[in-house]
Amino acid sequence: MQNSKILKCGLVCGLAAVLGSCGSESEPEAPQAAVPMSFEESLQTQLIQAQPGDVIVIPAGTHQITRSLSLNVPGVTIRGAGMNETILSFGGQVQGAEGLLVTADDFVIEDLAIEDTVGDALKVNESRNVTIRRVRTEWTNGPDSENGAYGIYPVQSSNVLIDGAVAIGAADAGIYVGQSSQIVVRNSRAEYNVAGIEIENSTFADVYDNVATNNTGGILVFDLPNLEVQGGQATRVFNNQVYRNNTENFAPEGAIVGNVPPGTGLLVLANDNIEVFENRFWDNGNVNIMIYSFTLGGRTVDDPQYDPFPEQIYVHDNEFRGGGTEPRHRALVPWHEATGLNTPNIVWDGLIKEGGSTENLICLGLDSEVSFLNLRGGEDPAAVTYDKDEHLCTLPRLAPVALDLPGD
């Protein structure tokens, strides 16, 4: 009988929905209040729902973020109130490999900081027309192998501008542009990274008006094998201050940048058509400038498409003061022990491809007085030479990189 009452009550209630229940009156339930969205949820929602042309404004303050953020919508601008005012802090990050991952064209990010990410701070992948302006990436605990690898990290991208950035504490490179083309890095500061500024496997890059200090290596221009994009060339490094890059190397074991000796100003590895001019180098303990082949020290190459030898390197009109007082490169240490000399300002490993010529390979200008060392392969300290006569030459000046970006 009880079941029939329930059924009858259900029928009546279905016809008279104004009653809260059968046989008794009750107050209608109050609507539940919506749970307020956290800042992190709100920001990720904005990134997901963004439309081309949107400007996402992040207010001043330190905002705690626990999961990676991502954006894949073109034409979006992310804007803070200043790199020391708007801080995205990932100190409590529990999920994700980056702080912010962007795979979108026509992207602008400016006036904010990204701190203490588990992995890379700001990664921009396979994007065209990228502007990174007045952005700071930092690991606030200082140099540590547990820090993320890269601070500002555009890769496989084109038409890239990094302007007024600050990068501190990366366990690989503070400002890194890899496998990309048409690049400008300017007015930026890289400090306490393994590599301060690195251009890798890239073409047509201008690196100028920057400060690289207190890194393991100040500026690196590398071309490495076994990467999808190879043939790094046409990079200009000029009007930078590169000094006191003497921080011990804290890269994780196995990282290629772990081979960079502390005290290195500028390294050019296996790149072609590089121009280095009007920079100021001082107090880099290992060497101010070193140019060498991937094969130095007997390293082998298992990539048939890779050219391991640097060619057409033009280094001229730079200012040097101090440096070379504590050689650390494995080819320089035995030479230093044998001679007791400080490292000359420019060092070349002396290796050339089979059948190649040294003509116009390394040029120092027509009347350069800069100190120079040819390691002649680095196997025998007694075989080195300081003679730079064949390097008193010039090369065609490289053209400036011209970007077509809003506000550039």
KERO-969061 format. One record per atom (N, C-alpha, C): x, y, z negated. Coordinates in steps of 0.1 Angstrom, whole numbers, padded with zeros to 4 digits, always signed. Example, Ala and Ser with C-alpha at 12.3 -4.5 7.8 and 13.67 -1.06 7.14 Angstrom:
2
+0132-0057-0078/+0123-0045-0078/+0132-0033-0078/+0128-0022-0071/+0137-0011-0071/+0129+0000-0079/
//
This chain:
408
+0008-0012+0000/+0000+0000+0000/+0009+0012+0000/+0020+0012-0007/+0029+0023-0007/+0034+0027+0006/+0037+0017+0015/+0042+0019+0028/+0031+0027+0036/+0018+0023+0035/+0008+0029+0043/+0006+0044+0039/+0008+0047+0026/+0008+0061+0021/+0019+0069+0028/+0030+0063+0028/+0042+0070+0034/+0039+0073+0049/+0034+0063+0056/+0031+0064+0070/+0020+0075+0072/+0009+0075+0064/-0001+0085+0065/+0004+0099+0062/+0013+0099+0052/+0019+0112+0049/+0027+0117+0061/+0034+0108+0067/+0043+0112+0078/+0034+0117+0089/+0022+0111+0092/+0014+0116+0103/+0008+0129+0100/+0003+0131+0088/-0002+0144+0084/+0008+0155+0085/+0020+0151+0079/+0031+0161+0080/+0035+0165+0094/+0034+0155+0103/+0038+0158+0116/+0028+0167+0123/+0015+0167+0119/+0005+0175+0124/+0005+0189+0117/+0009+0189+0105/+0009+0202+0097/+0023+0205+0093/+0031+0210+0101/+0045+0212+0099/+0047+0223+0089/+0036+0230+0086/+0038+0241+0076/+0040+0236+0062/+0036+0223+0060/+0038+0217+0046/+0052+0212+0045/+0058+0215+0034/+0071+0209+0031/+0071+0194+0029/+0061+0189+0023/+0059+0174+0021/+0045+0171+0019/+0041+0158+0019/+0028+0154+0016/+0025+0153+0002/+0014+0158-0002/+0009+0157-0016/+0015+0167-0026/+0025+0175-0021/+0031+0185-0030/+0036+0197-0022/+0037+0208-0029/+0042+0220-0023/+0057+0222-0027/+0065+0227-0018/+0079+0230-0022/+0083+0242-0014/+0093+0249-0019/+0099+0261-0012/+0107+0256+0000/+0106+0263+0011/+0115+0259+0022/+0130+0260+0018/+0138+0251+0024/+0152+0251+0021/+0158+0264+0027/+0167+0271+0019/+0174+0282+0024/+0184+0278+0034/+0186+0286+0044/+0197+0283+0054/+0211+0283+0048/+0219+0273+0052/+0232+0273+0046/+0241+0284+0052/+0249+0290+0043/+0258+0301+0048/+0269+0294+0056/+0273+0301+0067/+0284+0296+0076/+0297+0297+0068/+0305+0287+0070/+0319+0287+0063/+0327+0297+0071/+0333+0307+0065/+0341+0317+0072/+0353+0310+0078/+0356+0315+0091/+0367+0309+0098/+0380+0315+0093/+0390+0307+0091/+0403+0312+0087/+0410+0320+0098/+0420+0327+0094/+0428+0335+0104/+0433+0326+0115/+0439+0315+0110/+0445+0305+0120/+0435+0300+0130/+0423+0296+0124/+0413+0291+0133/+0408+0302+0143/+0407+0314+0137/+0402+0325+0146/+0412+0327+0157/+0425+0327+0154/+0435+0330+0164/+0435+0319+0175/+0435+0307+0171/+0435+0296+0181/+0422+0296+0189/+0411+0300+0183/+0398+0301+0191/+0400+0312+0201/+0405+0323+0197/+0407+0334+0207/+0416+0329+0219/+0427+0322+0215/+0436+0317+0226/+0429+0307+0235/+0420+0298+0230/+0413+0289+0238/+0403+0295+0246/+0396+0305+0241/+0384+0311+0248/+0388+0323+0256/+0401+0326+0256/+0406+0338+0263/+0402+0338+0278/+0400+0350+0284/+0398+0351+0298/+0409+0360+0304/+0412+0358+0317/+0423+0367+0323/+0420+0382+0320/+0430+0389+0316/+0428+0403+0313/+0426+0406+0298/+0424+0396+0290/+0421+0398+0276/+0434+0402+0269/+0432+0411+0259/+0443+0415+0250/+0439+0409+0236/+0447+0400+0231/+0445+0395+0217/+0454+0403+0208/+0447+0410+0199/+0455+0419+0189/+0456+0412+0176/+0468+0410+0171/+0470+0404+0158/+0474+0415+0148/+0467+0417+0138/+0470+0429+0129/+0482+0427+0121/+0487+0438+0114/+0498+0437+0106/+0495+0427+0094/+0506+0422+0089/+0505+0412+0078/+0512+0400+0081/+0515+0392+0070/+0521+0379+0072/+0510+0368+0072/+0508+0362+0083/+0497+0352+0086/+0503+0338+0086/+0498+0330+0077/+0502+0316+0075/+0496+0307+0086/+0504+0300+0093/+0500+0291+0104/+0505+0277+0101/+0496+0267+0102/+0501+0254+0099/+0501+0244+0111/+0496+0248+0122/+0496+0240+0134/+0500+0248+0146/+0506+0241+0156/+0510+0248+0168/+0499+0256+0175/+0502+0267+0180/+0493+0275+0188/+0496+0273+0203/+0486+0274+0211/+0488+0272+0225/+0479+0281+0234/+0484+0285+0246/+0477+0293+0255/+0479+0288+0269/+0469+0286+0277/+0471+0281+0291/+0462+0289+0301/+0458+0301+0296/+0450+0310+0304/+0458+0321+0310/+0458+0324+0323/+0467+0334+0329/+0462+0348+0325/+0471+0358+0326/+0467+0372+0325/+0464+0376+0311/+0469+0370+0301/+0466+0373+0287/+0477+0380+0280/+0474+0390+0272/+0484+0397+0264/+0482+0394+0249/+0492+0391+0242/+0492+0389+0228/+0500+0401+0222/+0494+0408+0213/+0500+0421+0208/+0499+0422+0193/+0510+0424+0186/+0510+0427+0172/+0512+0441+0169/+0515+0444+0157/+0517+0458+0152/+0532+0461+0151/+0541+0452+0154/+0555+0454+0153/+0562+0441+0148/+0574+0439+0152/+0581+0426+0149/+0584+0425+0134/+0583+0436+0127/+0585+0434+0112/+0572+0437+0105/+0561+0439+0112/+0548+0442+0106/+0538+0430+0108/+0538+0424+0120/+0529+0413+0123/+0538+0400+0123/+0536+0391+0113/+0544+0379+0112/+0536+0367+0112/+0538+0358+0121/+0532+0345+0121/+0542+0336+0114/+0539+0331+0102/+0548+0323+0094/+0543+0309+0095/+0553+0300+0100/+0550+0286+0101/+0557+0278+0090/+0560+0285+0079/+0568+0278+0068/+0560+0266+0063/+0547+0265+0064/+0540+0254+0060/+0534+0245+0071/+0541+0246+0083/+0536+0239+0094/+0536+0224+0092/+0524+0217+0096/+0523+0203+0094/+0520+0196+0107/+0518+0203+0118/+0515+0197+0130/+0520+0205+0142/+0525+0198+0152/+0529+0205+0164/+0544+0206+0165/+0549+0207+0178/+0563+0208+0181/+0568+0222+0182/+0560+0232+0184/+0563+0246+0186/+0555+0255+0177/+0559+0268+0177/+0551+0277+0171/+0540+0281+0181/+0544+0287+0192/+0534+0290+0203/+0539+0285+0216/+0531+0277+0222/+0534+0271+0235/+0525+0278+0246/+0531+0283+0256/+0524+0290+0267/+0527+0284+0280/+0517+0280+0287/+0518+0275+0301/+0508+0283+0309/+0512+0296+0312/+0503+0305+0319/+0510+0316+0326/+0506+0320+0338/+0512+0331+0345/+0507+0344+0340/+0515+0354+0343/+0511+0368+0340/+0509+0370+0325/+0518+0365+0317/+0517+0365+0303/+0526+0376+0296/+0520+0382+0286/+0527+0393+0279/+0526+0390+0264/+0537+0390+0257/+0536+0390+0242/+0546+0400+0237/+0541+0408+0227/+0549+0419+0222/+0546+0423+0208/+0556+0428+0201/+0554+0434+0188/+0549+0425+0177/+0556+0414+0176/+0553+0405+0165/+0565+0396+0162/+0564+0388+0151/+0575+0379+0148/+0569+0365+0146/+0577+0355+0149/+0574+0341+0147/+0585+0335+0138/+0581+0330+0126/+0591+0326+0116/+0589+0311+0113/+0601+0305+0110/+0602+0292+0103/+0594+0281+0109/+0594+0280+0123/+0587+0269+0129/+0595+0256+0127/+0587+0245+0128/+0594+0231+0127/+0603+0229+0140/+0598+0233+0151/+0605+0231+0164/+0608+0245+0170/+0607+0246+0183/+0609+0259+0190/+0599+0269+0185/+0603+0282+0185/+0594+0292+0180/+0584+0296+0191/+0589+0301+0203/+0581+0306+0214/+0586+0299+0226/+0578+0289+0231/+0582+0282+0244/+0572+0286+0255/+0578+0290+0266/+0570+0294+0278/+0574+0284+0289/+0565+0276+0294/+0568+0265+0303/+0561+0267+0317/+0568+0266+0328/+0563+0266+0341/+0553+0278+0343/+0558+0289+0341/+0550+0302+0341/+0557+0312+0351/+0549+0320+0356/+0554+0331+0365/+0550+0344+0360/+0559+0354+0360/+0556+0368+0355/+0554+0367+0340/+0565+0367+0333/+0565+0365+0318/+0572+0377+0312/+0565+0384+0303/+0571+0396+0296/+0571+0393+0281/+0583+0392+0275/+0585+0390+0261/+0592+0403+0255/+0584+0411+0249/+0589+0424+0245/+0588+0427+0230/+0599+0430+0224/+0599+0433+0209/+0593+0422+0201/+0598+0410+0204/+0594+0398+0196/+0606+0393+0188/+0604+0390+0176/+0614+0384+0167/+0611+0370+0164/+0621+0361+0166/+0620+0347+0161/+0631+0345+0151/+0627+0338+0140/+0637+0337+0129/+0634+0325+0120/+0645+0319+0116/+0644+0309+0105/+0651+0316+0093/+0643+0318+0083/+0646+0328+0073/+0656+0322+0062/+0659+0308+0064/+0668+0302+0054/+0683+0303+0060/+0685+0309+0071/+0698+0311+0076/+0702+0299+0085/+0715+0298+0089/+0719+0287+0098/+0717+0273+0091/+0710+0264+0098/+0707+0251+0092/+0704+0242+0104/+0709+0230+0104/+0707+0220+0114/+0692+0216+0115/+0685+0218+0104/+0671+0214+0103/+0662+0225+0110/+0667+0236+0113/+0659+0247+0120/+0655+0242+0134/+0645+0249+0139/+0641+0246+0153/+0652+0249+0163/+0652+0242+0174/+0662+0244+0184/+0663+0257+0191/+0652+0262+0195/+0652+0274+0203/+0642+0285+0197/+0647+0298+0198/+0639+0309+0194/+0629+0313+0205/+0634+0320+0214/+0627+0325+0226/+0631+0316+0238/+0622+0309+0244/+0625+0297+0252/+0617+0296+0265/+0619+0305+0275/+0612+0302+0288/+0620+0292+0296/+0613+0282+0302/+0619+0272+0309/+0611+0269+0322/+0618+0266+0333/+0611+0263+0346/+0601+0274+0349/+0606+0287+0348/+0597+0298+0350/+0604+0308+0359/+0597+0318+0364/+0602+0328+0373/+0597+0342+0369/+0605+0352+0373/+0601+0366+0370/+0599+0368+0355/+0610+0366+0347/+0610+0366+0333/+0617+0378+0327/+0611+0386+0319/+0617+0397+0312/+0617+0395+0297/+0628+0395+0291/+0630+0395+0276/+0636+0408+0272/+0629+0417+0265/+0633+0430+0263/+0631+0434+0248/+0642+0439+0241/+0641+0443+0228/+0638+0432+0218/+0642+0420+0221/+0639+0408+0212/+0650+0407+0201/+0646+0399+0191/+0656+0396+0181/+0654+0381+0178/+0666+0373+0178/+0665+0359+0176/+0676+0355+0165/+0671+0349+0155/+0680+0346+0143/+0678+0331+0139/+0689+0324+0138/+0689+0311+0131/+0685+0299+0139/+0685+0299+0152/+0682+0288+0160/+0693+0277+0160/+0689+0265+0159/+0699+0254+0158/+0704+0250+0172/+0699+0257+0182/+0705+0255+0196/+0707+0269+0201/+0697+0276+0207/+0699+0289+0213/+0689+0299+0208/+0693+0311+0204/+0683+0321+0200/+0674+0326+0211/+0681+0330+0222/+0674+0334+0234/+0679+0325+0245/+0670+0317+0251/+0674+0307+0261/+0665+0308+0273/+0670+0309+0285/+0662+0308+0297/+0669+0297+0305/+0661+0286+0308/+0666+0275+0315/+0658+0271+0327/+0665+0266+0338/+0659+0261+0350/+0649+0271+0355/+0653+0284+0355/+0644+0295+0359/+0651+0304+0369/+0644+0313+0375/+0649+0323+0384/+0643+0336+0382/+0651+0347+0386/+0647+0361+0385/+0644+0364+0370/+0655+0367+0363/+0655+0368+0348/+0662+0381+0344/+0656+0388+0334/+0663+0399+0328/+0662+0397+0313/+0674+0397+0306/+0675+0397+0292/+0682+0410+0288/+0676+0419+0281/+0682+0432+0278/+0677+0438+0264/+0685+0446+0259/+0682+0454+0247/+0679+0445+0235/+0684+0433+0235/+0681+0423+0225/+0693+0420+0216/+0689+0413+0204/+0700+0410+0195/+0698+0395+0191/+0709+0388+0192/+0710+0374+0188/+0720+0372+0177/+0716+0366+0166/+0725+0366+0154/+0723+0353+0147/+0734+0346+0142/+0733+0334+0134/+0726+0323+0141/+0727+0322+0154/+0723+0310+0161/+0735+0302+0165/+0734+0290+0170/+0745+0283+0175/+0749+0290+0188/+0740+0291+0198/+0742+0300+0209/+0734+0312+0208/+0740+0324+0210/+0731+0336+0208/+0722+0337+0220/+0727+0339+0232/+0720+0341+0244/+0725+0330+0254/+0716+0322+0260/+0720+0312+0269/+0712+0312+0282/+0719+0313+0293/+0713+0311+0306/+0718+0298+0312/+0708+0289+0314/+0712+0275+0318/+0705+0270+0330/+0713+0265+0340/+0707+0260+0352/+0697+0269+0359/+0701+0282+0359/+0692+0292+0364/+0699+0301+0374/+0691+0308+0382/+0696+0317+0392/+0691+0331+0391/+0699+0340+0395/+0696+0354+0395/+0691+0359+0382/+0701+0361+0373/+0698+0366+0359/+0707+0378+0356/+0701+0388+0350/+0709+0399+0345/+0708+0399+0329/+0719+0399+0323/+0720+0399+0308/+0728+0412+0304/+0721+0422+0299/+0728+0434+0296/+0722+0442+0285/+0730+0451+0279/+0726+0459+0268/+0722+0451+0256/+0728+0440+0253/+0724+0431+0242/+0736+0431+0232/+0733+0427+0220/+0742+0424+0209/+0742+0410+0206/+0754+0403+0207/+0755+0389+0202/+0766+0388+0192/+0762+0386+0179/+0771+0386+0168/+0768+0375+0158/+0778+0370+0152/+0776+0360+0141/+0770+0347+0145/+0770+0344+0158/+0766+0331+0163/+0779+0322+0164/+0777+0310+0167/+0788+0301+0170/+0794+0305+0184/+0786+0307+0194/+0790+0312+0207/+0780+0324+0210/+0786+0335+0215/+0778+0347+0217/+0769+0346+0229/+0774+0344+0241/+0767+0343+0253/+0772+0331+0261/+0763+0322+0266/+0766+0310+0273/+0759+0311+0287/+0767+0308+0297/+0761+0307+0311/+0765+0293+0315/+0756+0283+0315/+0759+0269+0317/+0751+0264+0329/+0757+0254+0335/+0750+0245+0345/+0753+0231+0341/+0743+0223+0338/+0745+0209+0333/+0739+0199+0342/+0744+0187+0342/+0739+0176+0351/+0726+0170+0345/+0720+0162+0354/+0708+0154+0350/+0696+0162+0345/+0695+0174+0351/+0683+0182+0349/+0676+0184+0362/+0663+0187+0361/+0655+0188+0373/+0659+0199+0383/+0663+0210+0377/+0668+0222+0384/+0683+0223+0382/+0691+0224+0393/+0705+0226+0391/+0710+0237+0401/+0723+0239+0401/+0729+0249+0409/+0728+0263+0403/+0731+0264+0390/+0731+0277+0384/+0741+0287+0391/+0736+0299+0393/+0745+0309+0400/+0739+0323+0399/+0747+0333+0403/+0742+0347+0405/+0737+0352+0391/+0745+0351+0381/+0742+0358+0368/+0752+0369+0366/+0747+0381+0362/+0755+0392+0358/+0754+0394+0343/+0765+0395+0336/+0766+0397+0322/+0774+0410+0320/+0767+0421+0316/+0773+0434+0315/+0768+0443+0304/+0777+0452+0300/+0773+0462+0290/+0768+0456+0277/+0773+0444+0273/+0769+0438+0260/+0780+0440+0250/+0776+0439+0237/+0785+0439+0226/+0786+0424+0221/+0797+0418+0222/+0799+0404+0218/+0810+0403+0208/+0807+0401+0196/+0817+0403+0185/+0814+0394+0173/+0825+0390+0167/+0825+0382+0155/+0815+0370+0155/+0816+0363+0166/+0808+0351+0167/+0816+0339+0162/+0816+0338+0149/+0825+0329+0142/+0817+0319+0132/+0804+0318+0134/+0796+0310+0125/+0799+0295+0129/+0801+0287+0119/+0803+0272+0121/+0791+0267+0129/+0795+0257+0138/+0784+0251+0146/+0775+0242+0137/+0762+0245+0138/+0753+0238+0129/+0742+0230+0138/+0746+0228+0151/+0736+0221+0159/+0735+0206+0154/+0723+0201+0156/+0721+0187+0153/+0730+0177+0161/+0733+0166+0155/+0742+0157+0162/+0736+0153+0175/+0745+0153+0186/+0741+0149+0199/+0737+0160+0208/+0734+0172+0203/+0731+0183+0211/+0743+0188+0219/+0742+0191+0232/+0753+0195+0240/+0759+0208+0235/+0751+0216+0229/+0756+0229+0224/+0765+0227+0211/+0764+0215+0206/+0772+0211+0195/+0787+0211+0198/+0790+0211+0211/+0804+0212+0216/+0810+0226+0216/+0802+0236+0214/+0807+0250+0214/+0815+0252+0202/+0828+0256+0204/+0836+0259+0192/+0832+0272+0185/+0832+0272+0172/+0830+0285+0165/+0841+0295+0169/+0836+0307+0170/+0846+0318+0174/+0846+0321+0189/+0835+0317+0196/+0835+0319+0210/+0826+0331+0215/+0832+0340+0223/+0825+0351+0228/+0816+0348+0239/+0821+0344+0251/+0814+0341+0263/+0820+0328+0268/+0811+0318+0272/+0815+0306+0279/+0808+0306+0292/+0815+0303+0303/+0809+0301+0316/+0813+0286+0319/+0803+0278+0321/+0805+0264+0324/+0798+0260+0337/+0807+0257+0347/+0802+0250+0359/+0792+0259+0367/+0792+0272+0365/+0783+0281+0372/+0791+0288+0383/+0784+0292+0394/+0791+0299+0405/+0785+0313+0406/+0794+0322+0412/+0789+0336+0415/+0785+0343+0402/+0794+0344+0393/+0791+0351+0380/+0799+0363+0380/+0793+0374+0375/+0800+0387+0374/+0799+0391+0359/+0810+0394+0353/+0811+0398+0339/+0819+0411+0338/+0812+0422+0334/+0818+0435+0335/+0813+0444+0324/+0821+0454+0320/+0818+0465+0311/+0812+0460+0298/+0816+0448+0294/+0812+0444+0280/+0823+0447+0270/+0820+0447+0258/+0829+0449+0247/+0830+0436+0239/+0842+0430+0238/+0844+0418+0231/+0854+0421+0219/+0851+0417+0207/+0861+0418+0197/+0859+0408+0186/+0870+0404+0180/+0870+0395+0168/+0863+0382+0170/+0863+0376+0182/+0858+0363+0183/+0870+0353+0182/+0870+0346+0170/+0882+0339+0166/+0888+0329+0175/+0880+0321+0182/+0884+0311+0191/+0889+0317+0205/+0881+0324+0211/+0884+0330+0224/+0873+0340+0228/+0877+0351+0235/+0867+0360+0239/+0859+0356+0251/+0867+0351+0261/+0860+0346+0273/+0867+0333+0277/+0859+0322+0280/+0864+0310+0285/+0856+0305+0297/+0863+0300+0307/+0857+0296+0320/+0862+0282+0322/+0852+0272+0323/+0858+0258+0325/+0848+0249+0332/+0853+0238+0336/+0846+0227+0343/+0839+0218+0333/+0828+0212+0337/+0822+0202+0328/+0831+0190+0326/+0841+0188+0335/+0850+0176+0334/+0862+0179+0325/+0863+0191+0319/+0875+0193+0310/+0874+0183+0299/+0886+0178+0296/+0887+0168+0285/+0884+0154+0289/+0882+0152+0302/+0879+0138+0307/+0864+0135+0307/+0855+0144+0305/+0841+0141+0305/+0837+0137+0320/+0830+0126+0321/+0826+0121+0334/+0812+0126+0338/+0809+0126+0351/+0796+0131+0356/+0789+0119+0363/+0777+0116+0359/+0770+0105+0365/+0758+0110+0374/+0759+0123+0378/+0748+0128+0386/+0754+0133+0400/+0751+0126+0411/+0758+0129+0423/+0754+0142+0429/+0743+0149+0424/+0739+0162+0429/+0746+0173+0422/+0754+0170+0412/+0759+0180+0403/+0773+0185+0407/+0775+0198+0407/+0789+0203+0409/+0794+0208+0396/+0804+0202+0390/+0809+0205+0377/+0819+0217+0376/+0822+0223+0388/+0833+0233+0388/+0828+0247+0389/+0833+0256+0381/+0829+0270+0383/+0837+0276+0394/+0830+0284+0402/+0837+0291+0414/+0831+0305+0415/+0840+0314+0421/+0836+0327+0424/+0832+0335+0411/+0841+0335+0401/+0838+0341+0388/+0846+0355+0388/+0839+0365+0387/+0845+0379+0388/+0844+0385+0374/+0855+0387+0367/+0855+0393+0354/+0864+0405+0354/+0858+0417+0352/+0865+0429+0354/+0859+0440+0345/+0868+0450+0341/+0865+0462+0334/+0858+0459+0321/+0862+0449+0314/+0857+0447+0300/+0867+0452+0290/+0862+0455+0278/+0871+0460+0267/+0873+0449+0257/+0885+0446+0253/+0888+0436+0243/+0895+0442+0231/+0892+0437+0219/+0899+0441+0207/+0899+0429+0197/+0911+0425+0194/+0912+0413+0185/+0907+0401+0191/+0905+0391+0183/+0900+0378+0187/+0911+0368+0190/+0908+0355+0191/+0918+0345+0195/+0927+0341+0183/+0924+0346+0171/+0933+0343+0160/+0931+0329+0154/+0921+0323+0157/+0918+0309+0152/+0912+0300+0163/+0921+0296+0172/+0916+0287+0183/+0910+0274+0178/+0898+0271+0183/+0891+0259+0179/+0887+0249+0190/+0888+0254+0203/+0885+0245+0214/+0895+0234+0214/+0891+0222+0217/+0900+0210+0217/+0912+0212+0226/+0910+0220+0237/+0922+0222+0246/+0931+0233+0242/+0926+0242+0233/+0934+0253+0228/+0941+0250+0215/+0936+0240+0207/+0943+0238+0195/+0957+0233+0196/+0960+0222+0205/+0974+0218+0206/+0983+0229+0212/+0977+0237+0222/+0985+0248+0227/+0989+0258+0216/+0979+0261+0207/+0982+0271+0197/+0992+0265+0187/+0991+0252+0184/+1000+0246+0174/+1014+0246+0180/+1015+0244+0193/+1028+0244+0200/+1035+0258+0201/+1026+0268+0203/+1032+0281+0206/+1030+0291+0194/+1021+0289+0186/+1018+0299+0175/+1012+0312+0180/+1007+0312+0192/+1002+0324+0198/+0987+0325+0196/+0981+0337+0196/+0967+0339+0197/+0962+0336+0211/+0950+0332+0212/+0944+0329+0225/+0943+0342+0233/+0948+0342+0245/+0945+0353+0254/+0931+0356+0256/+0928+0368+0261/+0914+0372+0262/+0905+0364+0272/+0911+0359+0283/+0904+0351+0292/+0912+0338+0294/+0904+0327+0293/+0910+0314+0294/+0903+0306+0305/+0910+0300+0314/+0904+0292+0325/+0911+0278+0324/+0903+0268+0325/+0908+0254+0323/+0917+0250+0335/+0917+0257+0346/+0926+0254+0358/+0921+0242+0366/+0909+0236+0364/+0905+0225+0372/+0897+0230+0384/+0900+0223+0395/+0892+0226+0408/+0888+0213+0414/+0878+0214+0423/+0873+0202+0429/+0884+0197+0439/+0883+0184+0442/+0893+0178+0451/+0893+0184+0464/+0904+0188+0469/+0906+0195+0482/+0902+0210+0481/+0899+0215+0470/+0895+0229+0468/+0906+0238+0468/+0904+0251+0468/+0914+0262+0468/+0912+0271+0456/+0922+0276+0451/+0921+0286+0440/+0919+0300+0445/+0919+0302+0458/+0917+0316+0463/+0903+0321+0460/+0903+0333+0454/+0890+0339+0450/+0881+0331+0441/+0888+0321+0434/+0880+0313+0424/+0877+0320+0411/+0887+0326+0406/+0886+0334+0394/+0893+0348+0397/+0885+0358+0397/+0891+0371+0400/+0890+0381+0389/+0900+0388+0386/+0901+0397+0374/+0902+0412+0378/+0901+0415+0391/+0903+0428+0396/+0917+0430+0402/+0920+0441+0408/+0933+0443+0415/+0944+0447+0406/+0941+0453+0395/+0952+0458+0386/+0949+0455+0371/+0943+0444+0369/+0939+0441+0355/+0951+0438+0347/+0951+0443+0334/+0962+0441+0325/+0957+0431+0314/+0945+0425+0315/+0940+0416+0305/+0949+0404+0304/+0950+0399+0291/+0958+0387+0289/+0950+0375+0294/+0957+0365+0300/+0951+0354+0307/+0959+0341+0304/+0951+0330+0304/+0957+0317+0302/+0951+0307+0311/+0959+0300+0319/+0954+0289+0327/+0959+0276+0320/+0950+0268+0316/+0953+0256+0308/+0958+0245+0317/+0956+0246+0330/+0960+0235+0339/+0955+0222+0335/+0943+0221+0332/+0937+0208+0328/+0937+0205+0314/+0945+0212+0306/+0944+0211+0291/+0950+0199+0286/+0957+0191+0294/+0963+0178+0289/+0977+0181+0282/+0984+0191+0287/+0998+0193+0283/+1000+0207+0279/+1002+0210+0266/+1004+0224+0262/+1016+0231+0269/+1026+0223+0273/+1037+0229+0279/+1035+0232+0294/+1024+0227+0300/+1021+0230+0314/+1013+0242+0317/+1009+0249+0306/+1000+0261+0309/+1008+0272+0315/+1001+0281+0321/+1007+0293+0326/+0999+0306+0323/+1006+0316+0321/+1000+0329+0318/+1000+0338+0331/+1004+0333+0342/+1006+0341+0354/+0992+0343+0360/+0988+0356+0362/+0975+0358+0368/+0976+0365+0381/+0987+0364+0388/+0989+0371+0400/+0979+0367+0411/+0977+0353+0412/+0967+0349+0422/+0953+0352+0418/+0951+0357+0406/+0937+0361+0402/+0935+0376+0402/+0945+0383+0407/+0943+0398+0409/+0936+0400+0422/+0923+0398+0422/+0915+0399+0434/+0901+0404+0430/+0893+0407+0440/+0879+0412+0438/+0870+0403+0445/+0857+0403+0441/+0847+0396+0448/+0835+0405+0450/+0827+0402+0460/+0815+0411+0462/+0807+0413+0450/+0803+0425+0447/+0794+0427+0435/+0781+0421+0437/+0775+0415+0427/+0762+0409+0427/+0751+0420+0427/+0740+0417+0433/+0729+0427+0434/+0722+0426+0421/+0716+0438+0416/+0708+0437+0404/+0695+0429+0406/+0691+0423+0395/+0678+0415+0396/+0667+0425+0395/+0657+0424+0404/+0646+0433+0405/+0633+0425+0401/+0627+0428+0390/+0615+0422+0386/+0603+0431+0390/+0592+0424+0393/+0579+0431+0395/+0569+0428+0385/+0571+0435+0373/+0562+0433+0362/+0556+0446+0357/+0544+0445+0351/+0538+0458+0346/+0547+0463+0335/+0549+0476+0335/+0557+0483+0325/+0572+0482+0326/+0577+0475+0336/+0591+0473+0338/+0597+0484+0347/
//
